[in-house]
Amino acid sequence: MPKMKTKSSAKKRFRLTASGKIRFKPSGMRHGMRKRSQSMKRKARKIGIMADVDSSLVMPTMPYAKKKG
């Protein structure tokens, strides 16, 4: 049976933490910063942790990522 492929878009956008949660960088920080509020820009700088409900949708796109639990 051939190897399963990891989706390149998921590989670039998501990382797994040591505990098995998915980290991501929020969108909206590439251009058009002048019209965004200071608080929105500050919140978008932080690394987000994905909810378990959403991570169950992302994990099939990364078959070789090791999920604990």
N, CA, C, O and CB atoms as a CASP TS submission, in Angstrom:
PFRMAT TS
TARGET T0000
AUTHOR 0000-0000-0000
METHOD Language model
MODEL 1
PARENT N/A
ATOM      1  N   MET     1       0.840  -1.173   0.000  1.00  0.00           N
ATOM      2  CA  MET     1       0.000   0.000   0.000  1.00  0.00           C
ATOM      3  C   MET     1       0.892   1.245   0.000  1.00  0.00           C
ATOM      4  O   MET     1       1.864   1.299   0.754  1.00  0.00           O
ATOM      5  CB  MET     1      -0.959  -0.007   1.219  1.00  0.00           C
ATOM      6  N   PRO     2       0.582   2.245  -0.828  1.00  0.00           N
ATOM      7  CA  PRO     2       1.442   3.437  -0.884  1.00  0.00           C
ATOM      8  C   PRO     2       1.310   4.286   0.375  1.00  0.00           C
ATOM      9  O   PRO     2       0.351   4.170   1.137  1.00  0.00           O
ATOM     10  CB  PRO     2       1.100   4.281  -2.114  1.00  0.00           C
ATOM     11  N   LYS     3       2.305   5.137   0.560  1.00  0.00           N
ATOM     12  CA  LYS     3       2.293   6.029   1.718  1.00  0.00           C
ATOM     13  C   LYS     3       1.177   7.054   1.587  1.00  0.00           C
ATOM     14  O   LYS     3       0.839   7.481   0.483  1.00  0.00           O
ATOM     15  CB  LYS     3       3.650   6.736   1.874  1.00  0.00           C
ATOM     16  N   MET     4       0.608   7.444   2.722  1.00  0.00           N
ATOM     17  CA  MET     4      -0.393   8.502   2.719  1.00  0.00           C
ATOM     18  C   MET     4       0.323   9.841   2.623  1.00  0.00           C
ATOM     19  O   MET     4       1.435   9.995   3.127  1.00  0.00           O
ATOM     20  CB  MET     4      -1.293   8.437   3.991  1.00  0.00           C
ATOM     21  N   LYS     5      -0.309  10.796   1.982  1.00  0.00           N
ATOM     22  CA  LYS     5       0.310  12.107   1.820  1.00  0.00           C
ATOM     23  C   LYS     5      -0.246  13.085   2.845  1.00  0.00           C
ATOM     24  O   LYS     5      -1.438  13.088   3.151  1.00  0.00           O
ATOM     25  CB  LYS     5       0.087  12.640   0.397  1.00  0.00           C
ATOM     26  N   THR     6       0.652  13.915   3.365  1.00  0.00           N
ATOM     27  CA  THR     6       0.260  15.016   4.240  1.00  0.00           C
ATOM     28  C   THR     6      -0.127  16.195   3.369  1.00  0.00           C
ATOM     29  O   THR     6       0.568  16.501   2.401  1.00  0.00           O
ATOM     30  CB  THR     6       1.406  15.400   5.230  1.00  0.00           C
ATOM     31  N   LYS     7      -1.229  16.865   3.698  1.00  0.00           N
ATOM     32  CA  LYS     7      -1.630  18.059   2.953  1.00  0.00           C
ATOM     33  C   LYS     7      -0.616  19.163   3.206  1.00  0.00           C
ATOM     34  O   LYS     7      -0.343  19.507   4.356  1.00  0.00           O
ATOM     35  CB  LYS     7      -3.060  18.522   3.356  1.00  0.00           C
ATOM     36  N   SER     8      -0.055  19.721   2.135  1.00  0.00           N
ATOM     37  CA  SER     8       0.984  20.740   2.279  1.00  0.00           C
ATOM     38  C   SER     8       0.466  21.985   2.975  1.00  0.00           C
ATOM     39  O   SER     8       1.200  22.621   3.731  1.00  0.00           O
ATOM     40  CB  SER     8       1.546  21.110   0.921  1.00  0.00           C
ATOM     41  N   SER     9      -0.791  22.343   2.732  1.00  0.00           N
ATOM     42  CA  SER     9      -1.333  23.542   3.376  1.00  0.00           C
ATOM     43  C   SER     9      -1.420  23.347   4.890  1.00  0.00           C
ATOM     44  O   SER     9      -1.144  24.282   5.642  1.00  0.00           O
ATOM     45  CB  SER     9      -2.724  23.883   2.802  1.00  0.00           C
ATOM     46  N   ALA    10      -1.794  22.163   5.345  1.00  0.00           N
ATOM     47  CA  ALA    10      -1.871  21.894   6.783  1.00  0.00           C
ATOM     48  C   ALA    10      -0.478  21.835   7.397  1.00  0.00           C
ATOM     49  O   ALA    10      -0.271  22.285   8.524  1.00  0.00           O
ATOM     50  CB  ALA    10      -2.621  20.578   7.047  1.00  0.00           C
ATOM     51  N   LYS    11       0.465  21.286   6.663  1.00  0.00           N
ATOM     52  CA  LYS    11       1.836  21.180   7.149  1.00  0.00           C
ATOM     53  C   LYS    11       2.448  22.558   7.394  1.00  0.00           C
ATOM     54  O   LYS    11       3.240  22.737   8.319  1.00  0.00           O
ATOM     55  CB  LYS    11       2.689  20.397   6.155  1.00  0.00           C
ATOM     56  N   LYS    12       2.078  23.527   6.562  1.00  0.00           N
ATOM     57  CA  LYS    12       2.624  24.877   6.692  1.00  0.00           C
ATOM     58  C   LYS    12       1.910  25.698   7.766  1.00  0.00           C
ATOM     59  O   LYS    12       2.509  26.606   8.342  1.00  0.00           O
ATOM     60  CB  LYS    12       2.538  25.596   5.362  1.00  0.00           C
ATOM     61  N   ARG    13       0.647  25.395   8.042  1.00  0.00           N
ATOM     62  CA  ARG    13      -0.155  26.237   8.935  1.00  0.00           C
ATOM     63  C   ARG    13      -0.204  25.758  10.376  1.00  0.00           C
ATOM     64  O   ARG    13      -0.391  26.570  11.282  1.00  0.00           O
ATOM     65  CB  ARG    13      -1.540  26.326   8.414  1.00  0.00           C
ATOM     66  N   PHE    14      -0.041  24.461  10.613  1.00  0.00           N
ATOM     67  CA  PHE    14      -0.267  23.905  11.939  1.00  0.00           C
ATOM     68  C   PHE    14       0.960  23.173  12.456  1.00  0.00           C
ATOM     69  O   PHE    14       1.726  22.594  11.686  1.00  0.00           O
ATOM     70  CB  PHE    14      -1.457  22.967  11.919  1.00  0.00           C
ATOM     71  N   ARG    15       1.137  23.208  13.787  1.00  0.00           N
ATOM     72  CA  ARG    15       2.185  22.455  14.465  1.00  0.00           C
ATOM     73  C   ARG    15       1.554  21.768  15.669  1.00  0.00           C
ATOM     74  O   ARG    15       0.591  22.274  16.246  1.00  0.00           O
ATOM     75  CB  ARG    15       3.379  23.384  14.896  1.00  0.00           C
ATOM     76  N   LEU    16       2.096  20.623  16.043  1.00  0.00           N
ATOM     77  CA  LEU    16       1.609  19.909  17.211  1.00  0.00           C
ATOM     78  C   LEU    16       2.452  20.270  18.430  1.00  0.00           C
ATOM     79  O   LEU    16       3.674  20.377  18.333  1.00  0.00           O
ATOM     80  CB  LEU    16       1.629  18.390  16.968  1.00  0.00           C
ATOM     81  N   THR    17       1.805  20.455  19.567  1.00  0.00           N
ATOM     82  CA  THR    17       2.525  20.693  20.814  1.00  0.00           C
ATOM     83  C   THR    17       2.945  19.346  21.393  1.00  0.00           C
ATOM     84  O   THR    17       2.567  18.295  20.874  1.00  0.00           O
ATOM     85  CB  THR    17       1.648  21.496  21.832  1.00  0.00           C
ATOM     86  N   ALA    18       3.722  19.380  22.462  1.00  0.00           N
ATOM     87  CA  ALA    18       4.176  18.142  23.097  1.00  0.00           C
ATOM     88  C   ALA    18       3.014  17.361  23.698  1.00  0.00           C
ATOM     89  O   ALA    18       3.075  16.136  23.802  1.00  0.00           O
ATOM     90  CB  ALA    18       5.207  18.449  24.176  1.00  0.00           C
ATOM     91  N   SER    19       1.956  18.066  24.094  1.00  0.00           N
ATOM     92  CA  SER    19       0.800  17.382  24.677  1.00  0.00           C
ATOM     93  C   SER    19      -0.193  16.912  23.619  1.00  0.00           C
ATOM     94  O   SER    19      -1.189  16.271  23.954  1.00  0.00           O
ATOM     95  CB  SER    19       0.098  18.297  25.659  1.00  0.00           C
ATOM     96  N   GLY    20       0.065  17.224  22.334  1.00  0.00           N
ATOM     97  CA  GLY    20      -0.791  16.745  21.258  1.00  0.00           C
ATOM     98  C   GLY    20      -1.817  17.740  20.766  1.00  0.00           C
ATOM     99  O   GLY    20      -2.653  17.398  19.929  1.00  0.00           O
ATOM    100  N   LYS    21      -1.776  18.975  21.268  1.00  0.00           N
ATOM    101  CA  LYS    21      -2.712  19.993  20.788  1.00  0.00           C
ATOM    102  C   LYS    21      -2.136  20.657  19.545  1.00  0.00           C
ATOM    103  O   LYS    21      -0.934  20.582  19.288  1.00  0.00           O
ATOM    104  CB  LYS    21      -3.003  21.052  21.891  1.00  0.00           C
ATOM    105  N   ILE    22      -3.002  21.305  18.779  1.00  0.00           N
ATOM    106  CA  ILE    22      -2.570  21.928  17.525  1.00  0.00           C
ATOM    107  C   ILE    22      -2.418  23.429  17.725  1.00  0.00           C
ATOM    108  O   ILE    22      -3.335  24.101  18.197  1.00  0.00           O
ATOM    109  CB  ILE    22      -3.574  21.631  16.382  1.00  0.00           C
ATOM    110  N   ARG    23      -1.243  23.947  17.356  1.00  0.00           N
ATOM    111  CA  ARG    23      -0.979  25.387  17.413  1.00  0.00           C
ATOM    112  C   ARG    23      -1.179  25.971  16.026  1.00  0.00           C
ATOM    113  O   ARG    23      -0.936  25.303  15.022  1.00  0.00           O
ATOM    114  CB  ARG    23       0.462  25.683  17.937  1.00  0.00           C
ATOM    115  N   PHE    24      -1.624  27.224  15.973  1.00  0.00           N
ATOM    116  CA  PHE    24      -1.789  27.910  14.692  1.00  0.00           C
ATOM    117  C   PHE    24      -1.556  29.393  14.885  1.00  0.00           C
ATOM    118  O   PHE    24      -1.638  29.900  16.004  1.00  0.00           O
ATOM    119  CB  PHE    24      -3.192  27.652  14.095  1.00  0.00           C
ATOM    120  N   LYS    25      -1.268  30.090  13.801  1.00  0.00           N
ATOM    121  CA  LYS    25      -1.083  31.543  13.824  1.00  0.00           C
ATOM    122  C   LYS    25      -2.350  32.164  13.267  1.00  0.00           C
ATOM    123  O   LYS    25      -2.762  31.815  12.161  1.00  0.00           O
ATOM    124  CB  LYS    25       0.188  31.989  12.999  1.00  0.00           C
ATOM    125  N   PRO    26      -2.987  33.081  14.003  1.00  0.00           N
ATOM    126  CA  PRO    26      -4.214  33.700  13.506  1.00  0.00           C
ATOM    127  C   PRO    26      -3.987  34.482  12.212  1.00  0.00           C
ATOM    128  O   PRO    26      -2.887  34.973  11.957  1.00  0.00           O
ATOM    129  CB  PRO    26      -4.793  34.620  14.563  1.00  0.00           C
ATOM    130  N   SER    27      -5.014  34.588  11.419  1.00  0.00           N
ATOM    131  CA  SER    27      -4.907  35.281  10.136  1.00  0.00           C
ATOM    132  C   SER    27      -5.080  36.782  10.320  1.00  0.00           C
ATOM    133  O   SER    27      -5.408  37.251  11.410  1.00  0.00           O
ATOM    134  CB  SER    27      -5.950  34.745   9.143  1.00  0.00           C
ATOM    135  N   GLY    28      -4.858  37.520   9.254  1.00  0.00           N
ATOM    136  CA  GLY    28      -5.132  38.946   9.260  1.00  0.00           C
ATOM    137  C   GLY    28      -3.967  39.832   9.618  1.00  0.00           C
ATOM    138  O   GLY    28      -4.179  40.955  10.076  1.00  0.00           O
ATOM    139  N   MET    29      -2.721  39.368   9.425  1.00  0.00           N
ATOM    140  CA  MET    29      -1.572  40.195   9.787  1.00  0.00           C
ATOM    141  C   MET    29      -0.638  40.443   8.593  1.00  0.00           C
ATOM    142  O   MET    29       0.536  40.754   8.795  1.00  0.00           O
ATOM    143  CB  MET    29      -0.796  39.535  10.921  1.00  0.00           C
ATOM    144  N   ARG    30      -1.123  40.316   7.390  1.00  0.00           N
ATOM    145  CA  ARG    30      -0.253  40.488   6.227  1.00  0.00           C
ATOM    146  C   ARG    30      -0.266  41.908   5.683  1.00  0.00           C
ATOM    147  O   ARG    30       0.792  42.473   5.405  1.00  0.00           O
ATOM    148  CB  ARG    30      -0.660  39.532   5.139  1.00  0.00           C
ATOM    149  N   HIS    31      -1.429  42.483   5.530  1.00  0.00           N
ATOM    150  CA  HIS    31      -1.519  43.847   4.992  1.00  0.00           C
ATOM    151  C   HIS    31      -2.786  44.494   5.518  1.00  0.00           C
ATOM    152  O   HIS    31      -3.641  43.822   6.095  1.00  0.00           O
ATOM    153  CB  HIS    31      -1.505  43.847   3.429  1.00  0.00           C
ATOM    154  N   GLY    32      -2.909  45.818   5.316  1.00  0.00           N
ATOM    155  CA  GLY    32      -4.088  46.539   5.780  1.00  0.00           C
ATOM    156  C   GLY    32      -4.109  46.750   7.278  1.00  0.00           C
ATOM    157  O   GLY    32      -5.173  46.732   7.897  1.00  0.00           O
ATOM    158  N   MET    33      -2.938  46.951   7.868  1.00  0.00           N
ATOM    159  CA  MET    33      -2.854  47.078   9.323  1.00  0.00           C
ATOM    160  C   MET    33      -3.415  48.402   9.841  1.00  0.00           C
ATOM    161  O   MET    33      -3.810  48.489  11.004  1.00  0.00           O
ATOM    162  CB  MET    33      -1.418  46.936   9.763  1.00  0.00           C
ATOM    163  N   ARG    34      -3.455  49.418   9.006  1.00  0.00           N
ATOM    164  CA  ARG    34      -3.873  50.737   9.482  1.00  0.00           C
ATOM    165  C   ARG    34      -5.332  50.750   9.924  1.00  0.00           C
ATOM    166  O   ARG    34      -5.686  51.462  10.863  1.00  0.00           O
ATOM    167  CB  ARG    34      -3.657  51.777   8.396  1.00  0.00           C
ATOM    168  N   LYS    35      -6.170  49.981   9.266  1.00  0.00           N
ATOM    169  CA  LYS    35      -7.592  50.003   9.617  1.00  0.00           C
ATOM    170  C   LYS    35      -7.958  49.045  10.744  1.00  0.00           C
ATOM    171  O   LYS    35      -9.095  49.062  11.215  1.00  0.00           O
ATOM    172  CB  LYS    35      -8.413  49.675   8.408  1.00  0.00           C
ATOM    173  N   ARG    36      -7.026  48.214  11.183  1.00  0.00           N
ATOM    174  CA  ARG    36      -7.302  47.298  12.274  1.00  0.00           C
ATOM    175  C   ARG    36      -7.008  47.983  13.611  1.00  0.00           C
ATOM    176  O   ARG    36      -6.081  48.786  13.715  1.00  0.00           O
ATOM    177  CB  ARG    36      -6.469  46.007  12.124  1.00  0.00           C
ATOM    178  N   SER    37      -7.790  47.663  14.607  1.00  0.00           N
ATOM    179  CA  SER    37      -7.584  48.288  15.916  1.00  0.00           C
ATOM    180  C   SER    37      -6.325  47.711  16.566  1.00  0.00           C
ATOM    181  O   SER    37      -5.870  46.621  16.216  1.00  0.00           O
ATOM    182  CB  SER    37      -8.826  48.073  16.837  1.00  0.00           C
ATOM    183  N   GLN    38      -5.784  48.454  17.501  1.00  0.00           N
ATOM    184  CA  GLN    38      -4.555  48.028  18.173  1.00  0.00           C
ATOM    185  C   GLN    38      -4.779  46.730  18.944  1.00  0.00           C
ATOM    186  O   GLN    38      -3.899  45.870  18.983  1.00  0.00           O
ATOM    187  CB  GLN    38      -4.054  49.129  19.123  1.00  0.00           C
ATOM    188  N   SER    39      -5.949  46.588  19.555  1.00  0.00           N
ATOM    189  CA  SER    39      -6.226  45.367  20.316  1.00  0.00           C
ATOM    190  C   SER    39      -6.348  44.157  19.398  1.00  0.00           C
ATOM    191  O   SER    39      -5.931  43.058  19.765  1.00  0.00           O
ATOM    192  CB  SER    39      -7.508  45.531  21.137  1.00  0.00           C
ATOM    193  N   MET    40      -6.916  44.345  18.206  1.00  0.00           N
ATOM    194  CA  MET    40      -7.035  43.231  17.258  1.00  0.00           C
ATOM    195  C   MET    40      -5.658  42.794  16.774  1.00  0.00           C
ATOM    196  O   MET    40      -5.396  41.599  16.643  1.00  0.00           O
ATOM    197  CB  MET    40      -7.921  43.628  16.056  1.00  0.00           C
ATOM    198  N   LYS    41      -4.778  43.753  16.509  1.00  0.00           N
ATOM    199  CA  LYS    41      -3.422  43.422  16.066  1.00  0.00           C
ATOM    200  C   LYS    41      -2.646  42.714  17.173  1.00  0.00           C
ATOM    201  O   LYS    41      -1.874  41.793  16.906  1.00  0.00           O
ATOM    202  CB  LYS    41      -2.675  44.693  15.624  1.00  0.00           C
ATOM    203  N   ARG    42      -2.850  43.144  18.404  1.00  0.00           N
ATOM    204  CA  ARG    42      -2.163  42.525  19.531  1.00  0.00           C
ATOM    205  C   ARG    42      -2.635  41.083  19.725  1.00  0.00           C
ATOM    206  O   ARG    42      -1.822  40.199  19.995  1.00  0.00           O
ATOM    207  CB  ARG    42      -2.394  43.340  20.814  1.00  0.00           C
ATOM    208  N   LYS    43      -3.936  40.840  19.592  1.00  0.00           N
ATOM    209  CA  LYS    43      -4.470  39.484  19.742  1.00  0.00           C
ATOM    210  C   LYS    43      -4.000  38.567  18.621  1.00  0.00           C
ATOM    211  O   LYS    43      -3.786  37.376  18.844  1.00  0.00           O
ATOM    212  CB  LYS    43      -5.994  39.517  19.778  1.00  0.00           C
ATOM    213  N   ALA    44      -3.838  39.110  17.418  1.00  0.00           N
ATOM    214  CA  ALA    44      -3.441  38.287  16.277  1.00  0.00           C
ATOM    215  C   ALA    44      -1.965  37.913  16.321  1.00  0.00           C
ATOM    216  O   ALA    44      -1.537  37.024  15.586  1.00  0.00           O
ATOM    217  CB  ALA    44      -3.743  39.013  14.984  1.00  0.00           C
ATOM    218  N   ARG    45      -1.178  38.574  17.170  1.00  0.00           N
ATOM    219  CA  ARG    45       0.238  38.219  17.293  1.00  0.00           C
ATOM    220  C   ARG    45       0.435  36.936  18.084  1.00  0.00           C
ATOM    221  O   ARG    45       1.450  36.258  17.930  1.00  0.00           O
ATOM    222  CB  ARG    45       1.008  39.350  17.953  1.00  0.00           C
ATOM    223  N   LYS    46      -0.532  36.600  18.931  1.00  0.00           N
ATOM    224  CA  LYS    46      -0.393  35.429  19.789  1.00  0.00           C
ATOM    225  C   LYS    46      -0.609  34.141  18.992  1.00  0.00           C
ATOM    226  O   LYS    46      -1.356  34.116  18.013  1.00  0.00           O
ATOM    227  CB  LYS    46      -1.384  35.504  20.960  1.00  0.00           C
ATOM    228  N   ILE    47       0.053  33.088  19.428  1.00  0.00           N
ATOM    229  CA  ILE    47      -0.139  31.772  18.835  1.00  0.00           C
ATOM    230  C   ILE    47      -1.399  31.167  19.449  1.00  0.00           C
ATOM    231  O   ILE    47      -1.556  31.161  20.670  1.00  0.00           O
ATOM    232  CB  ILE    47       1.112  30.848  19.064  1.00  0.00           C
ATOM    233  N   GLY    48      -2.292  30.660  18.606  1.00  0.00           N
ATOM    234  CA  GLY    48      -3.536  30.090  19.097  1.00  0.00           C
ATOM    235  C   GLY    48      -3.439  28.592  19.294  1.00  0.00           C
ATOM    236  O   GLY    48      -2.646  27.920  18.634  1.00  0.00           O
ATOM    237  N   ILE    49      -4.242  28.073  20.196  1.00  0.00           N
ATOM    238  CA  ILE    49      -4.381  26.631  20.408  1.00  0.00           C
ATOM    239  C   ILE    49      -5.765  26.244  19.914  1.00  0.00           C
ATOM    240  O   ILE    49      -6.769  26.798  20.360  1.00  0.00           O
ATOM    241  CB  ILE    49      -4.173  26.232  21.926  1.00  0.00           C
ATOM    242  N   MET    50      -5.813  25.295  18.998  1.00  0.00           N
ATOM    243  CA  MET    50      -7.069  24.910  18.371  1.00  0.00           C
ATOM    244  C   MET    50      -7.938  24.093  19.331  1.00  0.00           C
ATOM    245  O   MET    50      -7.428  23.310  20.132  1.00  0.00           O
ATOM    246  CB  MET    50      -6.798  24.111  17.093  1.00  0.00           C
ATOM    247  N   ALA    51      -9.239  24.286  19.241  1.00  0.00           N
ATOM    248  CA  ALA    51     -10.184  23.520  20.057  1.00  0.00           C
ATOM    249  C   ALA    51     -10.186  22.060  19.604  1.00  0.00           C
ATOM    250  O   ALA    51      -9.866  21.755  18.455  1.00  0.00           O
ATOM    251  CB  ALA    51     -11.614  24.125  19.962  1.00  0.00           C
ATOM    252  N   ASP    52     -10.551  21.166  20.519  1.00  0.00           N
ATOM    253  CA  ASP    52     -10.549  19.738  20.210  1.00  0.00           C
ATOM    254  C   ASP    52     -11.508  19.392  19.079  1.00  0.00           C
ATOM    255  O   ASP    52     -11.231  18.490  18.288  1.00  0.00           O
ATOM    256  CB  ASP    52     -10.907  18.940  21.444  1.00  0.00           C
ATOM    257  N   VAL    53     -12.621  20.092  18.995  1.00  0.00           N
ATOM    258  CA  VAL    53     -13.603  19.836  17.936  1.00  0.00           C
ATOM    259  C   VAL    53     -12.992  20.139  16.569  1.00  0.00           C
ATOM    260  O   VAL    53     -13.171  19.374  15.620  1.00  0.00           O
ATOM    261  CB  VAL    53     -14.881  20.684  18.155  1.00  0.00           C
ATOM    262  N   ASP    54     -12.275  21.252  16.473  1.00  0.00           N
ATOM    263  CA  ASP    54     -11.657  21.620  15.206  1.00  0.00           C
ATOM    264  C   ASP    54     -10.436  20.765  14.903  1.00  0.00           C
ATOM    265  O   ASP    54     -10.162  20.466  13.740  1.00  0.00           O
ATOM    266  CB  ASP    54     -11.270  23.083  15.220  1.00  0.00           C
ATOM    267  N   SER    55      -9.706  20.373  15.929  1.00  0.00           N
ATOM    268  CA  SER    55      -8.507  19.577  15.684  1.00  0.00           C
ATOM    269  C   SER    55      -8.854  18.198  15.130  1.00  0.00           C
ATOM    270  O   SER    55      -8.045  17.597  14.422  1.00  0.00           O
ATOM    271  CB  SER    55      -7.698  19.433  16.969  1.00  0.00           C
ATOM    272  N   SER    56     -10.042  17.690  15.441  1.00  0.00           N
ATOM    273  CA  SER    56     -10.446  16.404  14.868  1.00  0.00           C
ATOM    274  C   SER    56     -10.670  16.507  13.365  1.00  0.00           C
ATOM    275  O   SER    56     -10.614  15.497  12.662  1.00  0.00           O
ATOM    276  CB  SER    56     -11.716  15.896  15.548  1.00  0.00           C
ATOM    277  N   LEU    57     -10.923  17.720  12.861  1.00  0.00           N
ATOM    278  CA  LEU    57     -11.052  17.914  11.417  1.00  0.00           C
ATOM    279  C   LEU    57      -9.701  18.099  10.745  1.00  0.00           C
ATOM    280  O   LEU    57      -9.541  17.765   9.571  1.00  0.00           O
ATOM    281  CB  LEU    57     -11.936  19.112  11.128  1.00  0.00           C
ATOM    282  N   VAL    58      -8.731  18.628  11.476  1.00  0.00           N
ATOM    283  CA  VAL    58      -7.415  18.916  10.908  1.00  0.00           C
ATOM    284  C   VAL    58      -6.513  17.687  10.924  1.00  0.00           C
ATOM    285  O   VAL    58      -5.718  17.499  10.004  1.00  0.00           O
ATOM    286  CB  VAL    58      -6.751  20.056  11.669  1.00  0.00           C
ATOM    287  N   MET    59      -6.620  16.853  11.947  1.00  0.00           N
ATOM    288  CA  MET    59      -5.711  15.719  12.103  1.00  0.00           C
ATOM    289  C   MET    59      -5.706  14.741  10.923  1.00  0.00           C
ATOM    290  O   MET    59      -4.639  14.211  10.613  1.00  0.00           O
ATOM    291  CB  MET    59      -6.067  14.977  13.343  1.00  0.00           C
ATOM    292  N   PRO    60      -6.826  14.469  10.246  1.00  0.00           N
ATOM    293  CA  PRO    60      -6.742  13.571   9.085  1.00  0.00           C
ATOM    294  C   PRO    60      -5.889  14.113   7.938  1.00  0.00           C
ATOM    295  O   PRO    60      -5.437  13.344   7.090  1.00  0.00           O
ATOM    296  CB  PRO    60      -8.124  13.288   8.573  1.00  0.00           C
ATOM    297  N   THR    61      -5.666  15.423   7.901  1.00  0.00           N
ATOM    298  CA  THR    61      -4.825  15.986   6.838  1.00  0.00           C
ATOM    299  C   THR    61      -3.346  15.806   7.130  1.00  0.00           C
ATOM    300  O   THR    61      -2.510  15.994   6.247  1.00  0.00           O
ATOM    301  CB  THR    61      -5.132  17.461   6.649  1.00  0.00           C
ATOM    302  N   MET    62      -3.013  15.437   8.384  1.00  0.00           N
ATOM    303  CA  MET    62      -1.622  15.204   8.773  1.00  0.00           C
ATOM    304  C   MET    62      -1.499  13.792   9.348  1.00  0.00           C
ATOM    305  O   MET    62      -1.451  13.636  10.568  1.00  0.00           O
ATOM    306  CB  MET    62      -1.142  16.273   9.812  1.00  0.00           C
ATOM    307  N   PRO    63      -1.445  12.765   8.505  1.00  0.00           N
ATOM    308  CA  PRO    63      -1.497  11.390   9.001  1.00  0.00           C
ATOM    309  C   PRO    63      -0.270  10.966   9.802  1.00  0.00           C
ATOM    310  O   PRO    63      -0.359  10.018  10.581  1.00  0.00           O
ATOM    311  CB  PRO    63      -1.671  10.460   7.854  1.00  0.00           C
ATOM    312  N   TYR    64       0.869  11.631   9.640  1.00  0.00           N
ATOM    313  CA  TYR    64       2.076  11.217  10.343  1.00  0.00           C
ATOM    314  C   TYR    64       2.361  12.056  11.576  1.00  0.00           C
ATOM    315  O   TYR    64       3.397  11.872  12.214  1.00  0.00           O
ATOM    316  CB  TYR    64       3.249  11.278   9.418  1.00  0.00           C
ATOM    317  N   ALA    65       1.469  12.970  11.927  1.00  0.00           N
ATOM    318  CA  ALA    65       1.615  13.744  13.160  1.00  0.00           C
ATOM    319  C   ALA    65       1.223  12.853  14.329  1.00  0.00           C
ATOM    320  O   ALA    65       0.197  12.174  14.284  1.00  0.00           O
ATOM    321  CB  ALA    65       0.742  15.048  13.127  1.00  0.00           C
ATOM    322  N   LYS    66       2.028  12.857  15.359  1.00  0.00           N
ATOM    323  CA  LYS    66       1.785  11.990  16.505  1.00  0.00           C
ATOM    324  C   LYS    66       0.882  12.694  17.505  1.00  0.00           C
ATOM    325  O   LYS    66       1.281  13.685  18.118  1.00  0.00           O
ATOM    326  CB  LYS    66       3.111  11.578  17.170  1.00  0.00           C
ATOM    327  N   LYS    67      -0.320  12.191  17.670  1.00  0.00           N
ATOM    328  CA  LYS    67      -1.271  12.755  18.638  1.00  0.00           C
ATOM    329  C   LYS    67      -1.266  11.881  19.879  1.00  0.00           C
ATOM    330  O   LYS    67      -1.426  10.663  19.793  1.00  0.00           O
ATOM    331  CB  LYS    67      -2.717  12.858  18.034  1.00  0.00           C
ATOM    332  N   LYS    68      -1.079  12.510  21.039  1.00  0.00           N
ATOM    333  CA  LYS    68      -1.076  11.755  22.296  1.00  0.00           C
ATOM    334  C   LYS    68      -2.498  11.529  22.774  1.00  0.00           C
ATOM    335  O   LYS    68      -3.394  12.322  22.488  1.00  0.00           O
ATOM    336  CB  LYS    68      -0.260  12.491  23.378  1.00  0.00           C
ATOM    337  N   GLY    69      -2.697  10.453  23.496  1.00  0.00           N
ATOM    338  CA  GLY    69      -3.987  10.207  24.113  1.00  0.00           C
ATOM    339  C   GLY    69      -4.771   9.275  23.322  1.00  0.00           C
ATOM    340  O   GLY    69      -5.898   8.947  23.693  1.00  0.00           O
TER
END
